[in-house]
Amino acid sequence: MRHLMFTVASCLLLGGLGAACSPQNHDPASRRESGHAAVQKTPGNGAPRDTGEAARAEAGFLLMQSERLGPLRLGLPAGEVLKVLGKPDEQSERSVWAADGAEHQTWRYAARGIVLGMIAEDEGSRQQIDRITVSDPCRYRTTRGIGIGSSRGEVLEAYRNEIAPGSGDREEGSRDGMVVAGSLYGGVVFTITRDKVAAVFLGAGAE
């Protein structure tokens, strides 16, 4: 992993994941390979890292490959996105990210509560979905039935086998208003406000 940016919560709340979140490789196999490389490195004393971290990373990559938000999924080609959602309300400039050498763009559907991170290997390549964020008024749900307005308890139950450990909160999987299924290297991140899901992010929030 080239670097780690723990900024998913602020990205989700601002609805602008295109520029603020770290880039990631759009190829699922590459993501899994790079994820294993990150979580299995040994610290300076030569001791292996907690194998639970590797397991959570693996669970996150599997989630990224299988999870959906309504009709949307990672890797969905731009042409299919346009068929489903139509033209975006706003598109950012296409720019190459130094971290992965790929061309990135953000598509915003403000009236629908949807923000898509699009990726292409280069200027001549077709774009596809790399990241998905939904918030109110979007009513798309995950494959496990979680969407905007679902309770924290419903999230923890639906993703109980993939929930990352908590960080000081009483509820397992809660971290600064988030519930992370998988890990920040890849998976599903639920932003929780007043015990309800306020936003859902699918993708890799750290690289």
Backbone hydrogen bonds, N-H to C=O, Kabsch-Sander energy under -0.5 kcal/mol:
donor,donor_aa,acceptor,acceptor_aa,energy
2,R,207,E,-1.4
3,H,207,E,-0.6
6,F,4,L,-0.5
7,T,5,M,-1.5
11,C,7,T,-2.0
12,L,8,V,-2.7
13,L,9,A,-2.2
14,L,10,S,-2.0
15,G,11,C,-1.2
16,G,11,C,-1.3
20,A,16,G,-1.0
21,C,17,L,-1.2
22,S,205,G,-0.6
31,R,27,D,-2.5
32,R,28,P,-2.5
33,E,29,A,-2.3
34,S,30,S,-3.1
35,G,31,R,-2.7
36,H,32,R,-2.3
37,A,33,E,-2.0
38,A,34,S,-1.7
39,V,35,G,-2.4
40,Q,36,H,-1.8
41,K,38,A,-0.7
46,G,43,P,-2.2
49,R,41,K,-0.5
53,E,50,D,-1.3
54,A,50,D,-0.9
55,A,51,T,-2.1
56,R,52,G,-2.2
57,A,53,E,-2.2
58,E,54,A,-2.4
59,A,55,A,-2.4
60,G,56,R,-2.3
61,F,57,A,-2.1
62,L,58,E,-2.2
63,L,59,A,-2.2
64,M,60,G,-2.3
65,Q,61,F,-1.5
66,S,62,L,-1.8
67,E,63,L,-3.3
69,L,72,L,-2.5
70,G,141,R,-2.4
72,L,69,L,-2.2
75,G,129,I,-2.8
76,L,73,R,-1.5
78,A,127,Q,-2.3
80,E,77,P,-0.6
81,V,77,P,-1.9
82,L,78,A,-2.4
83,K,79,G,-1.5
84,V,80,E,-1.8
85,L,81,V,-3.3
86,G,81,V,-0.6
86,G,82,L,-1.4
89,D,108,R,-1.8
90,E,108,R,-1.6
92,S,106,T,-2.3
95,S,104,H,-2.3
97,W,102,A,-2.3
98,A,96,V,-0.5
100,D,97,W,-0.8
101,G,97,W,-2.6
103,E,120,A,-3.3
104,H,95,S,-3.5
104,H,102,A,-0.5
105,Q,118,M,-2.0
107,W,116,L,-3.0
108,R,90,E,-2.9
108,R,106,T,-0.5
109,Y,114,I,-3.2
110,A,108,R,-0.5
112,R,109,Y,-1.1
113,G,109,Y,-1.1
113,G,110,A,-0.7
114,I,109,Y,-1.8
115,V,133,T,-2.6
116,L,107,W,-3.2
117,G,131,R,-2.4
118,M,105,Q,-3.6
118,M,116,L,-0.6
119,I,128,Q,-2.4
120,A,103,E,-2.1
125,S,122,D,-1.6
128,Q,119,I,-1.7
129,I,76,L,-2.0
130,D,117,G,-4.0
131,R,117,G,-1.5
132,I,202,L,-2.1
133,T,115,V,-2.3
134,V,200,V,-2.4
135,S,113,G,-2.4
136,D,198,A,-0.7
138,C,135,S,-2.7
142,T,146,I,-2.7
143,T,68,R,-0.5
145,G,142,T,-1.9
149,G,197,V,-2.4
150,S,147,G,-2.3
152,R,195,D,-1.9
155,V,151,S,-1.8
156,L,152,R,-2.6
157,E,153,G,-2.1
158,A,154,E,-2.5
159,Y,155,V,-2.3
160,R,157,E,-1.0
162,E,159,Y,-1.9
163,I,159,Y,-1.2
164,A,180,V,-2.9
167,S,174,S,-1.6
169,D,174,S,-0.5
172,E,170,R,-0.5
174,S,171,E,-1.8
175,R,178,M,-2.6
178,M,175,R,-0.7
179,V,190,F,-2.1
180,V,173,G,-1.0
181,A,179,V,-0.6
181,A,188,V,-3.1
182,G,162,E,-3.3
182,G,180,V,-0.6
183,S,181,A,-0.6
183,S,186,G,-1.7
186,G,183,S,-1.6
187,G,203,G,-1.7
188,V,181,A,-2.2
189,V,201,F,-2.8
190,F,179,V,-2.9
191,T,189,V,-0.5
191,T,199,A,-2.5
192,I,177,G,-4.1
192,I,190,F,-0.5
193,T,196,K,-3.0
196,K,193,T,-1.5
197,V,150,S,-3.0
198,A,191,T,-3.4
199,A,191,T,-1.2
200,V,134,V,-2.3
201,F,189,V,-2.7
202,L,132,I,-2.9
203,G,187,G,-2.3
205,G,184,L,-1.0
205,G,203,G,-0.6
206,A,184,L,-1.1
207,E,3,H,-0.7
